Structure formats: C-alpha cells, structure tokens
Amino acid sequence: MTITLTGQHLTIGAVESLGRQADFAVDPEAESAVEQAADAARAAARLRPVYGRTSGVGANRDQTSTSAQPGRALLRSHGAGWGQPFPCGTVRSALAIRVNQLLAGTSGASGSLLRALVEATRADDAHLPVVHRRGAIGTGDLTALAEVGLTLLGERPRHDGTLQSPVSIDDADALPLMSSSAFTLAEAALGCLELGRLADVAMTVCALSFVALRGNPEAFGPAVARVTPFPGAVTAAAKVSGLVDPSAVAPAQLQDFFGLRTFPQVHGPLLDQIDALRRVVEALVNSGSENPAVLHHDPPTVAHHGGFHQAYLALAVDAVLLALVGSAHTGASRIAHLLTDPASGLPRFLAGPEAGSSGLLILEYDAASAMALLREAASAPRSIQWVSVSAGVEDGASHASASTARLAEAADTYRQLIALELVTAVRALGISGRRVEGELSDLLARCADLAGEPDDHDLAPTVAAAVGIVEQYAAEAPLRST
C-alpha cells in the first residue's frame, strides 16, 4: 500500500515502513504549499530581517554574512557529526520525516530541496547519505542534516563511496534543511515501536509464568480497574487474565510476590508511557519546526520561535526508560521465583534429578545483568542535562538525541530479559505438566525445543533460540497504539 505524505498524517508505523523502503507519494496540494511558503519567505526577507536569510546563525544573529554562498558555507561549517553512522533504515526514516515536516508548509524551503529529499528517501542503501549519530544536543539535528545537505550537493560520499550528481537547491535552503530533529525523531519512533511490541510480548510471557507459579487471578481481575484506574494497568490485567484459564490454576498463595501481584500496576505505566511517547513523536513529525516559521503568504509573515527545542521528546523518552526498569524488574522477579520459590512445587533451579544439578540457575544471574544495564539506561535522565552554547544565546538544550540513542539499546536488553523468562517458564511448565490453552498453547508450541534435556547442558543455544522466538513473536504483534 502506498503511503501518502501530507505533512499532517504520518504515524510511527509509517515511519518504520518508509525506513524499509515502502512505496510513498507526496500530496500535490502540500507540495504546492511548500512552494508558496518559499515565495513568502523570500518576500519577507526583502521587508525585514529574517534569521538565517539576512543574518548569520546562533550568536551571529546580529551579523550579515558576506559569503558568496552563505548556505553552502553554513552546511560545510556544521557537518561535524561523529560516532557511528546511523543504520540505513534509520536514515531513510529520518529523511521521510524531514519530507513530511517540509510538507507542513512553514519552512520556507524551496520545492527543489523537497524534491531532492524525496529522491534521497527513495534511494537504495548504497546511495543513502552517511550520517553520524553524535553531535546533536536536542535543538535540531544540525550536524546530521548538514551531512545530508553536503551529500545532496555532491560534497560528501554516499554509503558506497560515490558522490551523487549535485542537486540544484536554493542557497537559502541550508537553514530550513537543518532546522529539524528528524534523526532524533526517527530513533524515537523506531524505539517506541519496538518497545511497544516487546511490552506486549512481555504480558504473554508473564501469563506463562503465572500458570507455572500457580498465581492468584484476583490480582488480574475486575478489581484492577477500580484500584488502579489507568489504561495501561487495565490493559495488562486484561491481557494476562484473558490468556489464562482460571479453572486450570489453583492458586498457590493467598497473595503472590510483587513480581506477579503488582504486574498490572508496574507494567501498566510502561504501556502508558510508550503511548505518550507515540503521541509526542507523531505530533512532532507532523509539525514544521523550522525557525523562522512562515505563518502567512499574503502578506508574507514569518515568526522567530523555539519550536525546534525537544523538551517534550526528551521527557517522554526518559519516562519510557524509567517505566521500563519497573516492568523489567517484575520479569527478573518471576525468573527468581520460578527457580527457587518452594510454593511453586518445582525443583530448585528447575534442575534434573541428579543431586547438585544447577539447572537454570545461571539465568537468574543473566537477568540481574540485564537489569543493571536497564537501570544504567534510565539513570541520570538526559532531559536534566541542559547546556549553554553559542555565547549564551542558546542556553538550554534538551539533549533529546542522547535520550533516544538509548532506546534501541534498552530494547535489546529488554528482549533478552523476556527471552530468559520464556526459557524459565517453558521449563517450569514442562516439569509441572500444567496446561495452557489458546494463544499460550500456540506460543508454547513454538518453544518445544526450549525445554531441553533434564541434565545440565550448554544453555547458550537455548537462550539464543528464545531471543529469536521473542523477536519473531514481537514482529507479528499488531501495532496496539498506532
């Protein structure tokens, strides 16, 4: 299905699809509005000072450039990104976001720049710009988008080392091109999607552990909506209770340990914060953040503003990472109880009959290792690390780009932790003979090879297989919030 970019309707699901080279078209009316805004920006610059057109940038806002090609000079002076390059899929998603933002019609960028970015978005991996991850501070991806601009001009090599034929763009396009957080938003969109999918898988795996541990279903029943009236908590409780046949589980305890009993209350915030992040990202990818913004075409009116500042995004990402720690802790707790809780009726460490067998003991260590990484990802929230640059003119950057860079790493660790619980729950169910039905039965069928032999053996292939199952299961999950 063709995705139509209008400047108004881009979703994070579409951002991911565009990164994977989905077919897309540009809305003709929105493209026409881009040309009208470019004319208005040029007209406004003849009537009044306009930042980046009649002036320098940053602290040089009080100076007029004497360069013969100020736009080209601006791109060259800002293309100082560093670190590892973004993956090609992220680059393509970011370019698609940039196209959509220009179609919002407030940038003043030329139609030539829009068309050049459209063609760049359609390029195969070999012909994409090489864009480095580091250099942004949450007030626009200046270094990254300068690298894009220099590649379009034929001054920077593409992924295959070749230079593209230079495109013809307006000299005044440099600042509108760079005045965006498209790469930060692409990372946020992709990370939000992956964590959302994994959070859904985590609920299913929790249900397997619930059956293996003979949990008390009261903690997932109708009371949750009354005592924790938040969408995420209600969703988590309904998901787990809907997967479990109450008649198949005789509760082992009057009240379970927190990793089971408070799962709706602790996993629920993760679901809610992921949904909040989605709303923030989708608002920003459909907004023209360029400074200055073209507000009216007749008479031509521009406004200087701070819409490029990504405080909303930084706070939303940090909130997801903080909520992720709580959810992950419940998983680590369930692993520990599956391995050692006497009330479960299971052998210690889910070991075989040979005395002194370690069974799955080491998976509790692996889970603790994963928790340390997730806590580190959430520690010292980036949204509090404000900085002053450019002679104090820009004295409050949000560091949103540092926050979003953590999302993919956190998702990798969370996936590993879910896989560890999956291995443990599958072994526990195999030993206990407790039955599951429906979706849980389908998942268990995929995991037939995870139960393993009863004697101690190399667990690395088992865990790796579980990671693959979680990854595939997550990829098949519907986009709950999109």
Sequence and secondary structure as in RCSB ss.txt:
>XXXX:A:sequence
MTITLTGQHLTIGAVESLGRQADFAVDPEAESAVEQAADAARAAARLRPVYGRTSGVGANRDQTSTSAQPGRALL
RSHGAGWGQPFPCGTVRSALAIRVNQLLAGTSGASGSLLRALVEATRADDAHLPVVHRRGAIGTGDLTALAEVGL
TLLGERPRHDGTLQSPVSIDDADALPLMSSSAFTLAEAALGCLELGRLADVAMTVCALSFVALRGNPEAFGPAVA
RVTPFPGAVTAAAKVSGLVDPSAVAPAQLQDFFGLRTFPQVHGPLLDQIDALRRVVEALVNSGSENPAVLHHDPP
TVAHHGGFHQAYLALAVDAVLLALVGSAHTGASRIAHLLTDPASGLPRFLAGPEAGSSGLLILEYDAASAMALLR
EAASAPRSIQWVSVSAGVEDGASHASASTARLAEAADTYRQLIALELVTAVRALGISGRRVEGELSDLLARCADL
AGEPDDHDLAPTVAAAVGIVEQYAAEAPLRST
>XXXX:A:secstr
  EEE SS   HHHHHHHHTT  EEE HHHHHHHHHHHHHHHHHHHHS  TTTTS SGGGGGS    SSHHHHHH
HHH   EEEE  HHHHHHHHHHHHHHHHTS S   HHHHHHHHHHHHS GGGSB  EEE   SS  HHHHHHHHH
HHTT S BTTS         GGGHHHHHS  HHHHHHHHHHHHHHHHHHHHHHHHHHHHHHHTT  GGGGSTHHH
HHS SHHHHHHHHHHHHHS GGG   S SS  HHHHTHHHHHHHHHHHHHHHHHHHHHHHTS   SSEEEEETTE
EEE   TT  HHHHHHHHHHHHHHHHHHHHHHHHHHHHHH GGGT  GGG  SSTT  TTHHHHHHHHHHHHHHH
HHHSS GGG    BTTTTB     HHHHHHHHHHHHHHHHHHHHHHHHHHHHHHHHH     HHHHHHHHHTGGG
S  SS    HHHHHHHHHHHHHHHHHS  TT 
